[in-house]
Amino acid sequence: MKLKQILAIVGISATTAVASVWGFGKMMQNHFTGTQDAGKVPANYAGFFGNKNVPASMDFTAPALAATPAVVHIKTKTKAKQITNNLPRQKNPFSDMFGGDMFDEFFNGPRMSIIPEQKASGSGVIISDDGYIITNNHVVNGADEITVTLTNKKTYKATVIGTDANTDLAVIKVDASNLPYLIYGNSDDAKLGQWVLAIGYPLNLDVTVTAGIVSAKARNIGIINPNNNAEAKNPVESFIQTDAAVNPGNSGGALINLNGEVIGINSAIASQNGSYIGYSYAIPINLAKKVVNDIIKYGTVQRAYLGLTYAAEGMSDEQKKEAGIKEGDGVYITDVLEGGAAAAAGIKKGDFVTKINGVTVNSAPEMVEQIARYKPADKISITYTRDGKPSTANVVLKNKLNTTAVVKGTSALEKLGGDFATVDKKIAQANEIAGGVVIKKISGGALQKSRVQEGFVITSINGIEVKTVDDFNAAMKNAKGTIFIEGIYPGSSTDTYRYPIKLDDE
């Protein structure tokens, strides 16, 4: 029987030593420099100061020795947690007959279970001499303690500066100075067949270097998605594929060129058994450094959007025909959001986007990666074809709220984690409420950790009446800590439920 291919995160449990499985299956150098100073190089820099024509037969010793001190071992610990089944309180059907505490506890009490303490291991890349480190979101997400160990065996406690589930990137920091660090390379310059080295701490071993070639670019493998992480609502996948051996524990480590420059952050492997069998995937550094810069400067990623949808990758000819998708060069646009950046630039359904700011895009992952390198309010050019005729338009990119404003930090609304809508008037009348906001979908965040269920209609927040989404947004604008929401489950009963929702760690 042929085994199905599995796409696996390259993380490892320190207690079980088993790889965790996730699912089946030209930015210029002076842009987004992050914490690195122009013209300044670390003492361990292995670059050749302009000589980019590295001989194919070059010894790997120099870049390996120069880069390994700047790749760290990350160990995390997540404390044991007590969880409930998230079900709302139920009416005790025996209360009229017995009225005892035993039945009240059975029907009203939460069902409790314990998640034991968990330990895990990964890798990270130092990018500044004062201790900023890039790693993967899945390495540090949810961790209560993070420890960083250098190749010289010095150990530091680390704090999370910020994370981005959509790119599977995170920035952590240690309190140190004069640390070795890696210089950013240019991932756009990576060529098929080019030699690269992967550096990290696989299988809880000491620092390990493996060699391979760039096998493909702009690879989308579908591993970053809401099923694996509910916060990854708009994933960006445009991996560098390599055959350098990467195993569980390499997550967050460096993919470097032979100049000793980091060109990617190792993130995933293709596997049938959770270990390396042929291919690994790295996040391009040109994308990563923009995410890092945003996290350090703003506390969250400033994600830009064109405001359009496009044909999915890997569609069969039959599926394309059924969907009315035409053949052509570039990315086929299936719809344009009214009021979005693309619509304002005159782009329409049926157009093919071929270039973003002069950079050719042949696939959706390439287009998404290029847009992800910019911020809302940035002005770029888009080249597209319509009926075979090329055109170029200037576009002002927008954020997910369809404005050009900078978003700072995570809002209370985002921390809730859900999709909301004003309740239908007929439903409101049938349930004798003046209005409310229905929770259409719970997609992670604080709601997922509570006992509230999808379909719940919120009628008040912290005692403030809520009739519409505007009321809801206003009530949530300055919310923090633990809030209390009240409302009903339409059609189930006339009971009003009250839930505590913890927005922040207290």
C-alpha positions in Angstrom: 0.0 0.0 0.0 1.5 3.3 -1.0 2.0 5.7 1.9 0.4 9.2 1.6 2.8 12.1 1.8 2.7 14.0 4.9 3.8 17.6 5.4 5.3 18.0 8.8 6.4 20.9 11.0 10.1 20.5 11.9 9.5 20.6 15.6 10.2 17.9 18.2 8.9 17.0 21.6 11.7 16.7 24.1 9.8 14.2 26.2 8.6 11.9 23.4 11.3 12.6 20.7 8.6 12.3 18.0 8.2 14.8 15.2 4.9 16.7 15.3 2.8 16.5 12.1 0.8 19.5 10.8 -1.2 18.2 7.9 -1.3 16.3 4.6 -0.3 16.2 1.7 13.0 42.1 -5.6 12.9 43.4 -2.4 16.2 45.4 -2.5 18.7 45.0 0.2 18.1 48.5 1.7 14.3 47.7 2.2 13.1 46.5 5.6 16.6 46.0 7.1 15.1 45.1 10.5 17.5 45.5 13.3 20.6 45.3 11.1 22.6 48.5 10.4 23.7 49.3 6.9 27.4 48.9 6.4 27.9 47.1 9.7 28.9 43.4 9.6 29.3 40.9 12.5 32.8 39.6 13.4 31.7 36.2 12.1 30.6 37.4 8.7 31.7 35.0 5.9 30.8 37.1 2.9 33.3 37.9 0.2 32.4 41.6 -0.1 31.1 41.7 -3.6 32.3 38.4 -5.0 29.0 36.6 -5.6 30.4 34.2 -8.2 31.2 31.5 -5.7 32.8 28.4 -7.4 30.7 25.3 -7.4 33.5 23.3 -5.9 34.0 25.7 -3.0 34.6 24.1 0.4 31.6 24.6 2.8 33.9 25.0 5.9 34.1 28.9 5.9 30.4 29.7 5.7 29.5 26.8 8.1 32.0 27.9 10.8 31.0 31.6 10.4 27.3 31.0 10.6 26.9 28.4 13.3 27.6 30.7 16.2 24.6 32.8 15.2 22.1 29.9 15.1 20.7 29.0 18.5 18.9 26.1 20.2 15.5 27.1 21.5 13.8 25.0 24.2 10.2 25.7 25.3 8.0 24.6 28.2 4.3 24.8 28.3 2.8 24.4 31.8 0.0 21.9 32.5 -3.4 23.3 31.9 -6.9 22.6 33.0 -9.5 22.9 30.3 -13.3 22.5 30.0 -15.5 21.2 27.2 -16.6 24.8 26.3 -20.3 23.8 26.5 -22.9 26.3 27.8 -24.6 25.6 31.1 -27.6 23.3 30.7 -30.9 23.3 32.6 -31.2 20.5 35.1 -34.3 18.5 33.9 -34.6 16.8 37.4 -34.5 20.1 39.4 -38.3 20.1 39.9 -38.3 16.5 41.1 -35.1 16.3 43.2 -33.5 19.7 43.4 -30.3 18.2 44.6 -26.8 19.5 44.2 -25.6 16.2 42.6 -27.7 16.7 39.4 -27.0 20.4 39.3 -23.3 19.6 39.3 -23.8 17.0 36.5 -25.8 19.3 34.2 -24.3 22.7 35.1 -20.7 21.9 36.0 -18.1 22.0 33.3 -16.4 18.8 32.1 -12.7 19.2 33.1 -9.6 17.6 31.8 -5.8 18.2 32.1 -3.3 18.9 29.4 0.1 17.8 30.9 3.2 19.9 30.8 4.9 19.9 27.4 8.5 20.5 26.3 9.7 21.1 22.8 12.8 22.1 20.9 13.6 24.2 17.9 16.1 26.6 16.4 16.5 30.3 15.9 18.7 32.8 14.0 20.3 35.8 15.8 19.8 38.9 13.6 21.3 41.6 15.8 24.2 41.9 18.3 21.7 43.0 21.1 19.7 39.7 21.0 16.9 39.8 18.5 16.2 36.3 17.1 14.0 35.0 14.3 12.3 31.6 14.7 9.0 30.0 13.7 5.7 30.8 15.2 5.0 27.1 15.8 8.2 26.8 17.9 7.3 29.4 20.5 3.5 29.7 20.2 1.8 29.2 23.5 5.1 28.5 25.4 5.3 29.7 29.1 9.1 29.5 29.2 11.6 30.0 26.4 15.3 29.2 26.8 18.0 30.0 24.2 21.4 28.3 24.1 24.3 29.4 22.0 27.0 27.2 20.5 29.3 28.4 23.3 26.8 26.8 25.8 25.7 30.2 27.2 22.0 30.1 28.1 19.5 32.9 28.2 15.8 33.3 29.0 13.9 34.8 26.0 10.8 36.8 25.7 8.4 36.9 22.7 8.4 40.2 20.9 5.7 39.2 18.5 4.4 36.4 16.2 2.7 36.1 12.9 0.8 32.9 12.2 0.2 33.8 8.6 3.9 33.4 7.7 4.8 31.1 10.7 7.3 33.6 11.9 8.1 34.9 15.4 10.6 37.3 16.9 12.1 36.7 20.4 14.7 38.5 22.3 17.4 37.7 24.9 19.0 40.3 27.2 22.6 40.2 25.9 25.1 42.3 23.9 27.9 41.7 21.4 26.3 38.6 20.1 27.3 37.0 16.7 24.5 37.4 14.1 23.8 36.6 10.5 23.6 39.1 7.7 20.5 39.1 5.5 21.1 37.8 2.0 18.7 38.3 -0.9 16.4 35.4 -1.4 15.3 36.7 -4.8 18.8 36.0 -6.0 18.6 32.3 -5.1 18.9 30.1 -8.2 17.7 26.6 -8.9 20.7 24.3 -8.4 22.5 26.7 -6.1 24.3 25.2 -3.1 22.8 26.1 0.3 23.4 25.0 3.9 20.8 24.3 6.5 21.8 25.0 10.1 19.9 24.0 13.3 19.4 21.7 16.2 17.6 18.6 14.8 16.5 15.7 17.0 17.8 17.6 20.1 21.4 17.2 18.8 24.0 20.0 19.1 24.3 22.4 16.2 24.2 20.6 12.9 25.0 21.6 9.3 23.6 19.9 6.2 24.2 20.8 2.5 21.9 20.7 -0.5 20.7 22.7 -3.5 17.8 25.0 -4.1 15.2 22.6 -5.7 12.4 25.0 -6.3 11.1 28.5 -5.4 7.7 30.0 -4.6 6.5 26.6 -3.4 3.0 26.4 -1.8 2.5 23.2 0.2 -0.7 24.2 2.1 0.8 23.7 5.5 0.0 27.2 6.9 -3.8 27.1 7.3 -6.6 27.6 9.9 -6.8 23.9 10.5 -3.2 23.9 11.8 -3.4 27.3 13.5 -6.8 29.1 13.8 -5.0 32.5 13.6 -3.6 31.8 10.2 -6.5 33.3 8.3 -4.6 34.8 5.4 -1.5 32.5 5.0 1.5 33.4 2.9 3.3 30.4 1.5 6.1 30.9 -1.1 8.8 28.6 0.3 12.3 27.9 -1.0 12.4 24.2 -1.5 15.8 22.5 -0.9 17.1 19.0 -0.5 19.4 19.9 2.4 18.5 17.4 5.1 16.2 19.0 7.7 14.6 17.1 10.6 12.4 17.8 13.6 14.1 20.5 15.7 15.4 22.4 12.7 12.4 24.7 12.8 13.5 28.3 12.9 17.0 27.6 11.8 19.0 29.2 9.0 19.2 28.4 5.3 22.4 30.2 4.2 24.2 30.7 0.9 27.9 30.1 0.5 28.6 33.7 1.4 27.3 32.9 4.9 24.2 35.1 4.4 20.8 33.9 5.6 18.4 33.5 2.7 15.7 31.5 4.4 14.2 30.4 7.8 13.7 26.6 7.8 10.1 25.8 8.5 8.8 22.4 7.2 9.6 19.1 5.7 8.0 16.7 3.3 7.7 13.4 5.0 6.0 10.0 5.2 7.1 9.3 8.8 7.8 12.7 10.4 11.5 12.8 9.5 13.3 14.0 6.4 13.0 11.9 3.3 14.0 14.3 0.5 12.7 17.9 0.6 12.5 20.7 3.1 11.0 24.2 3.0 12.3 27.6 4.1 10.6 31.0 4.4 12.4 33.5 2.0 14.4 36.0 4.1 13.1 38.9 1.9 9.7 38.2 3.3 10.9 37.3 6.8 12.8 40.6 7.3 9.7 42.7 6.5 7.7 40.7 9.0 10.4 41.1 11.6 10.7 44.8 11.0 7.0 45.3 11.5 6.8 43.2 14.7 9.7 45.1 16.2 8.4 48.6 15.1 4.7 48.2 15.4 4.1 45.1 17.6 2.2 43.4 14.7 2.6 42.8 11.0 1.4 45.6 8.7 -0.2 43.3 6.1 -1.2 44.9 2.8 -4.0 43.6 0.6 -4.9 44.1 -3.1 -8.5 43.3 -2.5 -9.0 40.5 -5.0 -9.4 36.7 -5.2 -7.5 34.5 -7.6 -7.6 30.9 -9.0 -6.3 28.3 -6.6 -3.1 26.5 -7.3 -3.2 22.9 -8.6 -6.6 23.1 -10.2 -7.3 20.4 -12.9 -8.3 21.4 -16.4 -11.8 20.2 -15.7 -12.0 22.4 -12.5 -10.8 25.4 -14.4 -13.3 24.8 -17.2 -16.1 24.4 -14.7 -15.1 27.7 -12.9 -14.7 29.6 -16.2 -11.0 30.2 -15.6 -9.1 31.0 -18.8 -5.5 29.9 -19.6 -2.8 32.6 -19.7 0.4 33.9 -18.3 0.2 35.3 -14.7 -2.4 35.0 -12.0 -6.1 34.8 -13.1 -8.3 37.1 -11.1 -11.6 35.5 -10.1 -13.2 38.5 -8.3 -12.4 42.0 -7.2 -13.5 43.4 -3.8 -15.6 46.5 -4.1 -13.8 49.6 -2.7 -10.5 47.6 -2.5 -7.1 48.7 -3.8 -7.4 46.6 -7.0 -10.8 47.9 -7.8 -9.6 51.5 -7.4 -6.8 50.8 -9.9 -9.3 49.5 -12.5 -8.4 45.8 -12.3 -11.4 43.5 -13.1 -12.4 39.9 -12.9 -10.9 37.9 -15.7 -7.6 39.9 -15.8 -4.2 38.2 -15.5 -1.8 39.9 -13.0 1.7 39.5 -14.5 4.0 41.8 -12.5 4.1 43.4 -9.1 6.3 46.6 -9.0 8.1 45.2 -12.0 8.7 41.8 -10.6 7.2 39.0 -12.7 4.7 36.7 -11.0 3.8 33.4 -12.6 1.8 32.0 -9.8 -0.5 33.0 -6.9 2.2 32.2 -4.2 4.6 34.5 -6.0 2.0 37.3 -6.1 1.0 36.9 -2.5 4.7 36.9 -1.4 5.4 40.1 -3.3 2.4 41.9 -1.8 3.3 40.7 1.7 6.5 42.6 1.5 4.7 45.9 1.5 2.6 47.9 4.1 -0.8 49.5 3.8 -0.5 53.0 2.1 2.5 51.8 0.0 2.2 52.8 -3.6 3.1 50.1 -6.1 2.6 49.3 -9.8 0.7 46.3 -11.1 1.0 45.0 -14.6 -1.9 42.9 -15.9 -3.4 41.7 -19.2 -7.0 42.0 -20.4 -8.0 40.3 -23.6 -4.4 39.8 -24.4 -3.5 43.5 -24.0 -1.0 44.5 -21.3 -1.7 47.5 -19.0 0.0 48.9 -15.9 -1.8 50.6 -13.1 -0.7 52.4 -9.9 -2.2 50.9 -6.7 -2.3 52.2 -3.1 -2.4 49.1 -0.9 -4.8 48.8 2.0 -5.1 46.9 5.2 -7.7 44.2 6.0 -10.1 46.9 7.2 -9.8 48.4 3.7 -8.1 51.5 4.9 -4.5 52.7 4.7 -4.0 53.2 8.5 -1.3 51.6 10.5 -2.5 48.9 12.9 -0.6 48.9 16.2 -0.7 45.7 18.3 -3.6 43.3 18.5 -7.0 44.9 19.1 -9.5 43.5 21.6 -11.7 42.5 18.7 -8.9 40.5 17.1 -8.2 38.8 20.4 -11.7 37.5 20.6 -11.1 35.5 17.4 -14.4 35.2 15.5 -16.7 36.4 12.7 -19.6 38.6 13.8 -22.8 40.0 12.2 -25.8 42.0 13.3 -28.6 39.5 14.1 -31.4 39.2 11.6 -34.5 41.4 12.6 -36.9 38.4 12.3 -34.7 36.3 14.6 -34.5 39.2 17.1 -38.3 39.6 17.1 -38.9 35.9 17.4 -36.6 35.8 20.5 -38.0 39.0 22.0 -34.7 41.0 21.9 -34.1 44.5 20.6 -31.1 43.3 18.5 -27.7 41.8 19.0 -24.6 40.5 17.3 -24.4 36.8 16.3 -21.1 34.8 16.5 -21.1 33.3 13.1 -17.7 31.6 13.5 -15.2 31.0 16.3 -11.7 31.1 14.8 -9.3 30.9 17.7 -8.5 33.6 20.2 -10.3 34.1 23.5 -13.7 32.8 22.3 -12.2 29.4 21.6 -11.0 29.2 25.2 -14.4 30.0 26.6 -17.6 28.0 26.9 -19.5 30.1 24.3 -20.6 28.4 21.1 -21.2 29.5 17.5 -24.6 30.9 17.0 -24.7 32.8 20.3 -26.3 36.2 20.0 -24.5 38.9 22.1 -26.9 41.4 23.6 -24.5 43.2 26.0 -20.8 43.5 26.8 -19.8 44.5 30.3 -23.4 45.7 30.8 -23.3 47.9 27.7 -26.3 47.1 25.4 -25.3 45.8 22.0 -27.8 45.9 19.1 -25.6 46.1 16.0 -22.0 45.4 14.9 -21.3 49.1 15.3 -22.4 48.9 19.0 -20.3 45.8 19.4 -17.2 47.4 17.9 -17.7 50.5 20.1 -18.0 48.3 23.3 -14.9 46.4 22.4 -12.8 49.3 21.4 -11.1 49.8 24.8 -11.9 46.4 26.3 -9.1 44.5 28.2 -8.6 41.9 30.8 -11.7 39.8 31.5 -15.0 41.0 29.9 -18.5 39.6 30.4 -20.8 39.0 27.4 -24.5 38.2 27.8 -27.0 36.9 25.3 -29.1 34.0 24.1 -29.0 31.0 21.9 -31.9 31.7 19.4 -34.7 29.1 19.5 -33.2 27.0 22.2 -34.8 28.7 25.2 -35.5 32.0 26.7 -32.6 31.8 29.1 -29.9 34.5 29.1 -26.3 33.3 29.4 -23.4 35.2 30.8 -19.8 34.2 29.9 -16.5 35.6 31.2 -14.0 36.1 28.3 -10.4 36.5 29.2 -8.7 38.7 26.6 -5.3 39.0 28.2 -3.1 36.9 30.4 -3.6 38.1 34.0 
